[in-house]
Amino acid sequence: IGSVFGEPSGWGSLWRRWDPHVHLPGTLLNDQFGSTSVPDALEALAGRDPGIEAIGVTDYVTTASYRRAQAALDDGVAPTIALAFPNVELRLDNATSKERGVNVHLMCPPEEVDLLDDLLGRLEFSFRDRSYRADRNGLIRLGRDFNDDQTLGDDDALRVGALQFKVTFENLRQVLGNDSWARRSVLVGVAAGTNDGSSG
């Protein structure tokens, strides 16, 4: 990480501000950004004091928000943000006491985002005795089947599918455990709160 921020070797500890859970305009669910653009949102983050130097760009069952943010950063937006990495938010099928799926996050190095997409495509959800994968095509198919509407547009079907998709703990454990890349490179975070976390 030191090389990302340009520190010479041999330095001691430095405190840096990270925000590993950032939703941006275009986030798949609950997008409340209105007309704010991704570059505008990144510039607002970069303007915080103390400065935020690393962000985990979060979206539901997809890396699309991360990819949009990284493209903007590559174009020179918010240059004080030195690192962005993908953070994919999932729901487990175990319900909390408030009947919400436990919230799980999968994070990986930015240069390995394609491998994270491959891993998502191996997660499965069953609905009406059919299996759906956590990739774009699988989520769109789930959204149309859930709404009983095969004419539902891709974007709307994707949102419906992402809202319904819940992975079993066993499926997630198996996919992560059987993948040497995931064991080495994927950080799993679990919410701790009572609404959608392990405390619930």
One Martini backbone bead per residue (centre of mass of N, CA, C, O) as a GRO file, in nm:
protein
  200
    1ILE     BB    1   0.056   0.064  -0.018
    2GLY     BB    2   0.288   0.267  -0.005
    3SER     BB    3   0.321   0.288  -0.319
    4VAL     BB    4   0.052   0.433  -0.374
    5PHE     BB    5   0.143   0.694  -0.178
    6GLY     BB    6   0.469   0.744  -0.203
    7GLU     BB    7   0.642   0.609   0.010
    8PRO     BB    8   0.913   0.557   0.160
    9SER     BB    9   1.110   0.345   0.279
   10GLY     BB   10   1.107   0.324   0.644
   11TRP     BB   11   0.859   0.421   0.743
   12GLY     BB   12   0.633   0.475   0.956
   13SER     BB   13   0.351   0.555   1.083
   14LEU     BB   14   0.039   0.637   0.913
   15TRP     BB   15  -0.239   0.840   0.891
   16ARG     BB   16  -0.537   0.743   0.714
   17ARG     BB   17  -0.821   0.810   0.522
   18TRP     BB   18  -1.092   0.584   0.504
   19ASP     BB   19  -1.365   0.461   0.278
   20PRO     BB   20  -1.511   0.138   0.228
   21HIS     BB   21  -1.828   0.279   0.204
   22VAL     BB   22  -1.921   0.387  -0.118
   23HIS     BB   23  -2.176   0.553  -0.266
   24LEU     BB   24  -2.284   0.627  -0.598
   25PRO     BB   25  -2.392   0.734  -0.868
   26GLY     BB   26  -2.584   0.454  -0.987
   27THR     BB   27  -2.665   0.289  -0.782
   28LEU     BB   28  -2.872   0.023  -0.790
   29LEU     BB   29  -2.974   0.099  -0.496
   30ASN     BB   30  -3.089   0.376  -0.357
   31ASP     BB   31  -3.073   0.630  -0.548
   32GLN     BB   32  -3.011   0.977  -0.403
   33PHE     BB   33  -2.845   1.186  -0.616
   34GLY     BB   34  -2.978   1.265  -0.865
   35SER     BB   35  -2.780   1.494  -1.060
   36THR     BB   36  -2.536   1.373  -0.960
   37SER     BB   37  -2.222   1.300  -1.037
   38VAL     BB   38  -1.948   1.117  -1.012
   39PRO     BB   39  -1.739   1.347  -1.014
   40ASP     BB   40  -1.883   1.519  -0.799
   41ALA     BB   41  -1.871   1.308  -0.570
   42LEU     BB   42  -1.562   1.279  -0.566
   43GLU     BB   43  -1.500   1.575  -0.504
   44ALA     BB   44  -1.649   1.580  -0.234
   45LEU     BB   45  -1.472   1.368  -0.099
   46ALA     BB   46  -1.196   1.519  -0.147
   47GLY     BB   47  -1.304   1.778   0.037
   48ARG     BB   48  -1.249   1.655   0.291
   49ASP     BB   49  -1.200   1.702   0.659
   50PRO     BB   50  -1.015   1.495   0.634
   51GLY     BB   51  -0.878   1.336   0.389
   52ILE     BB   52  -0.968   1.109   0.141
   53GLU     BB   53  -0.756   0.840   0.004
   54ALA     BB   54  -0.965   0.591   0.035
   55ILE     BB   55  -1.199   0.379  -0.157
   56GLY     BB   56  -1.501   0.188  -0.140
   57VAL     BB   57  -1.682   0.091  -0.409
   58THR     BB   58  -2.031   0.050  -0.378
   59ASP     BB   59  -2.239  -0.237  -0.465
   60TYR     BB   60  -2.498  -0.443  -0.580
   61VAL     BB   61  -2.383  -0.727  -0.725
   62THR     BB   62  -2.154  -0.515  -0.836
   63THR     BB   63  -1.883  -0.328  -1.025
   64ALA     BB   64  -1.990  -0.073  -1.176
   65SER     BB   65  -1.924   0.167  -0.989
   66TYR     BB   66  -1.624   0.127  -0.979
   67ARG     BB   67  -1.570   0.161  -1.284
   68ARG     BB   68  -1.671   0.452  -1.301
   69ALA     BB   69  -1.480   0.572  -1.090
   70GLN     BB   70  -1.209   0.486  -1.218
   71ALA     BB   71  -1.246   0.642  -1.480
   72ALA     BB   72  -1.252   0.922  -1.344
   73LEU     BB   73  -0.977   0.903  -1.203
   74ASP     BB   74  -0.815   0.855  -1.468
   75ASP     BB   75  -0.917   1.156  -1.570
   76GLY     BB   76  -0.850   1.342  -1.287
   77VAL     BB   77  -1.037   1.305  -1.070
   78ALA     BB   78  -0.973   1.342  -0.757
   79PRO     BB   79  -0.641   1.331  -0.691
   80THR     BB   80  -0.645   1.270  -0.367
   81ILE     BB   81  -0.741   0.995  -0.458
   82ALA     BB   82  -0.530   0.710  -0.450
   83LEU     BB   83  -0.769   0.490  -0.382
   84ALA     BB   84  -0.962   0.232  -0.545
   85PHE     BB   85  -1.212  -0.017  -0.455
   86PRO     BB   86  -1.396  -0.296  -0.458
   87ASN     BB   87  -1.749  -0.324  -0.325
   88VAL     BB   88  -1.954  -0.597  -0.264
   89GLU     BB   89  -2.296  -0.627  -0.204
   90LEU     BB   90  -2.463  -0.861   0.008
   91ARG     BB   91  -2.708  -1.121   0.078
   92LEU     BB   92  -2.814  -1.326   0.305
   93ASP     BB   93  -3.058  -1.576   0.386
   94ASN     BB   94  -3.022  -1.490   0.667
   95ALA     BB   95  -3.227  -1.376   0.904
   96THR     BB   96  -3.312  -1.142   1.097
   97SER     BB   97  -3.522  -1.019   1.341
   98LYS     BB   98  -3.603  -0.805   1.090
   99GLU     BB   99  -3.609  -0.962   0.813
  100ARG     BB  100  -3.301  -0.944   0.722
  101GLY     BB  101  -3.035  -0.968   0.541
  102VAL     BB  102  -2.720  -1.033   0.572
  103ASN     BB  103  -2.445  -0.824   0.544
  104VAL     BB  104  -2.208  -0.850   0.270
  105HIS     BB  105  -1.856  -0.804   0.183
  106LEU     BB  106  -1.657  -0.773  -0.121
  107MET     BB  107  -1.300  -0.737  -0.144
  108CYS     BB  108  -1.047  -0.599  -0.373
  109PRO     BB  109  -0.820  -0.544  -0.579
  110PRO     BB  110  -0.840  -0.343  -0.852
  111GLU     BB  111  -0.671  -0.536  -1.057
  112GLU     BB  112  -0.903  -0.785  -0.973
  113VAL     BB  113  -1.205  -0.735  -1.070
  114ASP     BB  114  -1.256  -0.964  -1.278
  115LEU     BB  115  -1.240  -1.192  -1.062
  116LEU     BB  116  -1.485  -1.097  -0.903
  117ASP     BB  117  -1.689  -1.140  -1.129
  118ASP     BB  118  -1.643  -1.441  -1.158
  119LEU     BB  119  -1.731  -1.512  -0.870
  120LEU     BB  120  -2.024  -1.405  -0.886
  121GLY     BB  121  -2.100  -1.618  -1.120
  122ARG     BB  122  -2.101  -1.857  -0.874
  123LEU     BB  123  -2.340  -1.747  -0.751
  124GLU     BB  124  -2.656  -1.853  -0.595
  125PHE     BB  125  -3.018  -1.851  -0.672
  126SER     BB  126  -3.341  -1.954  -0.567
  127PHE     BB  127  -3.646  -1.963  -0.785
  128ARG     BB  128  -3.882  -2.162  -0.856
  129ASP     BB  129  -3.670  -2.397  -0.925
  130ARG     BB  130  -3.446  -2.182  -0.999
  131SER     BB  131  -3.130  -2.076  -1.119
  132TYR     BB  132  -2.919  -1.795  -1.018
  133ARG     BB  133  -2.683  -1.561  -1.104
  134ALA     BB  134  -2.439  -1.295  -1.005
  135ASP     BB  135  -2.499  -1.171  -1.287
  136ARG     BB  136  -2.637  -0.982  -1.514
  137ASN     BB  137  -2.809  -1.201  -1.656
  138GLY     BB  138  -2.918  -1.337  -1.397
  139LEU     BB  139  -3.056  -1.081  -1.274
  140ILE     BB  140  -3.245  -1.021  -1.509
  141ARG     BB  141  -3.394  -1.290  -1.506
  142LEU     BB  142  -3.495  -1.267  -1.215
  143GLY     BB  143  -3.656  -1.003  -1.244
  144ARG     BB  144  -3.857  -1.111  -1.457
  145ASP     BB  145  -3.957  -1.359  -1.299
  146PHE     BB  146  -4.051  -1.215  -1.041
  147ASN     BB  147  -4.251  -1.015  -1.221
  148ASP     BB  148  -4.376  -1.157  -1.465
  149ASP     BB  149  -4.174  -0.989  -1.693
  150GLN     BB  150  -4.022  -1.014  -2.010
  151THR     BB  151  -4.031  -0.681  -2.079
  152LEU     BB  152  -3.838  -0.592  -1.887
  153GLY     BB  153  -3.600  -0.392  -1.851
  154ASP     BB  154  -3.278  -0.426  -1.780
  155ASP     BB  155  -3.247  -0.220  -1.543
  156ASP     BB  156  -3.499  -0.305  -1.383
  157ALA     BB  157  -3.430  -0.608  -1.363
  158LEU     BB  158  -3.162  -0.573  -1.216
  159ARG     BB  159  -3.280  -0.444  -0.959
  160VAL     BB  160  -3.469  -0.673  -0.882
  161GLY     BB  161  -3.257  -0.897  -0.871
  162ALA     BB  162  -3.073  -0.765  -0.654
  163LEU     BB  163  -3.296  -0.755  -0.433
  164GLN     BB  164  -3.348  -1.080  -0.431
  165PHE     BB  165  -3.062  -1.162  -0.394
  166LYS     BB  166  -2.960  -1.457  -0.202
  167VAL     BB  167  -2.707  -1.600  -0.033
  168THR     BB  168  -2.568  -1.865   0.085
  169PHE     BB  169  -2.338  -1.950   0.308
  170GLU     BB  170  -2.245  -2.210   0.167
  171ASN     BB  171  -2.194  -2.095  -0.114
  172LEU     BB  172  -1.992  -1.879  -0.031
  173ARG     BB  173  -1.789  -2.066   0.111
  174GLN     BB  174  -1.732  -2.247  -0.133
  175VAL     BB  175  -1.636  -2.039  -0.340
  176LEU     BB  176  -1.408  -1.924  -0.165
  177GLY     BB  177  -1.266  -2.202  -0.081
  178ASN     BB  178  -1.224  -2.300  -0.406
  179ASP     BB  179  -1.045  -2.024  -0.435
  180SER     BB  180  -0.729  -1.914  -0.438
  181TRP     BB  181  -0.773  -1.618  -0.495
  182ALA     BB  182  -0.985  -1.556  -0.275
  183ARG     BB  183  -0.812  -1.644  -0.032
  184ARG     BB  184  -0.593  -1.415  -0.098
  185SER     BB  185  -0.789  -1.137  -0.206
  186VAL     BB  186  -1.050  -1.161  -0.026
  187LEU     BB  187  -1.249  -0.945   0.158
  188VAL     BB  188  -1.462  -1.006   0.438
  189GLY     BB  189  -1.759  -0.833   0.528
  190VAL     BB  190  -1.961  -0.784   0.828
  191ALA     BB  191  -2.222  -0.679   0.958
  192ALA     BB  192  -2.312  -0.568   1.310
  193GLY     BB  193  -2.590  -0.495   1.316
  194THR     BB  194  -2.946  -0.527   1.375
  195ASN     BB  195  -3.073  -0.507   1.092
  196ASP     BB  196  -2.810  -0.635   0.878
  197GLY     BB  197  -2.658  -0.804   1.104
  198SER     BB  198  -2.513  -1.017   1.334
  199SER     BB  199  -2.681  -0.888   1.579
  200GLY     BB  200  -2.968  -0.989   1.446
   0.00000   0.00000   0.00000
